[in-house]
Amino acid sequence: MNTNFDQTRKTLNEKMTENDKFFGLFAELDDSVYSDGAIPKKYKELTGLSISVLSRCEECITYHLKGCIQANATREEMIEAIKMGVIGGGSITYPSARFAFKTMIDLKIID
């Protein structure tokens, strides 16, 4: 799952940027916003995870869970971020929360 997800995402992002510079500029902005600043990267990734659950974006959930791991977020912090997305979005976000938990299992964050 990890290698295929990362490679597919990278390949498609490159293809998008090759076809229109907007996508490269957006990626630079995204990288800048999610880097360490007044708010540490770990908390930005956790916020991204909450927003991803709220917006019901499965690719985003996977991306931000991986970012949380890289930023040394704890399992408990990730679960709280998922709960924040659910509380903000209501029961319609439950499928996204389930997807997040499935992805946490796949990434060996939880058993």
Legacy VTK file of the C-alpha trace (Angstrom):
# vtk DataFile Version 3.0
C-alpha trace
ASCII
DATASET POLYDATA
POINTS 111 float
0.000 0.000 0.000
2.654 2.529 1.019
4.932 2.290 -2.001
2.136 2.150 -4.561
0.265 5.064 -2.954
3.389 7.228 -2.771
4.571 6.397 -6.293
1.165 6.908 -7.896
0.742 10.226 -6.106
4.234 11.380 -7.131
3.786 10.329 -10.766
0.409 12.022 -11.112
1.605 15.206 -9.373
4.521 15.366 -11.830
2.173 14.832 -14.775
-0.127 17.599 -13.543
2.802 20.003 -13.115
4.170 19.135 -16.574
0.830 20.116 -18.068
0.202 23.293 -16.076
2.562 25.184 -13.767
-0.344 26.016 -11.428
-0.064 22.547 -9.890
3.631 22.964 -9.127
3.013 26.371 -7.588
0.180 24.970 -5.482
2.434 22.115 -4.312
5.102 24.644 -3.256
2.501 26.626 -1.319
1.206 23.447 0.338
4.741 22.404 1.319
5.388 25.869 2.745
2.171 25.951 4.778
2.744 22.456 6.217
6.376 23.102 7.198
7.493 24.104 10.697
6.568 27.656 11.590
4.712 29.337 14.431
2.791 26.058 14.581
5.042 22.968 14.581
4.691 20.556 11.634
3.295 17.819 13.899
0.284 19.927 14.808
-0.230 20.975 11.202
-0.312 17.315 10.139
-2.802 16.500 12.907
-4.943 19.435 11.769
-4.654 18.199 8.188
-5.858 14.794 9.363
-8.900 16.351 11.060
-9.713 18.390 7.961
-9.282 15.295 5.771
-11.807 13.335 7.836
-14.179 16.305 7.805
-13.867 16.723 4.033
-14.083 12.943 3.502
-10.934 12.752 1.375
-9.455 9.245 1.638
-6.233 10.109 -0.200
-5.780 13.083 2.124
-6.352 10.892 5.189
-3.601 8.515 4.056
-1.273 11.394 3.210
-1.735 13.110 6.577
-1.491 9.887 8.587
1.892 9.337 6.935
2.778 12.954 7.733
1.745 12.413 11.345
4.052 9.396 11.561
6.956 11.377 10.091
6.264 14.237 12.513
6.275 11.806 15.476
2.625 12.233 16.411
1.419 9.588 18.828
-1.322 7.086 18.143
-3.474 8.872 20.703
-2.930 12.245 19.012
-3.941 10.793 15.654
-7.096 9.259 17.106
-8.023 12.589 18.714
-7.488 14.344 15.377
-9.837 11.825 13.736
-12.403 12.437 16.487
-12.191 16.200 15.891
-13.005 15.651 12.215
-15.990 13.489 13.150
-17.303 15.919 15.744
-17.034 18.749 13.215
-18.738 16.818 10.421
-21.159 14.554 12.231
-22.206 11.022 11.388
-21.639 11.533 7.660
-17.890 11.439 8.416
-18.023 7.986 10.055
-17.015 6.213 6.824
-13.967 8.482 6.686
-13.145 7.664 10.305
-13.426 3.963 9.478
-11.112 4.479 6.509
-8.656 6.305 8.781
-8.669 3.409 11.245
-8.219 0.887 8.424
-5.276 2.925 7.170
-3.846 3.092 10.698
-3.987 -0.718 10.780
-2.330 -0.927 7.335
0.406 1.486 8.465
0.842 -0.533 11.680
-0.084 2.420 13.911
-2.708 0.246 15.633
-3.383 -3.494 15.729
LINES 1 112
111 0 1 2 3 4 5 6 7 8 9 10 11 12 13 14 15 16 17 18 19 20 21 22 23 24 25 26 27 28 29 30 31 32 33 34 35 36 37 38 39 40 41 42 43 44 45 46 47 48 49 50 51 52 53 54 55 56 57 58 59 60 61 62 63 64 65 66 67 68 69 70 71 72 73 74 75 76 77 78 79 80 81 82 83 84 85 86 87 88 89 90 91 92 93 94 95 96 97 98 99 100 101 102 103 104 105 106 107 108 109 110
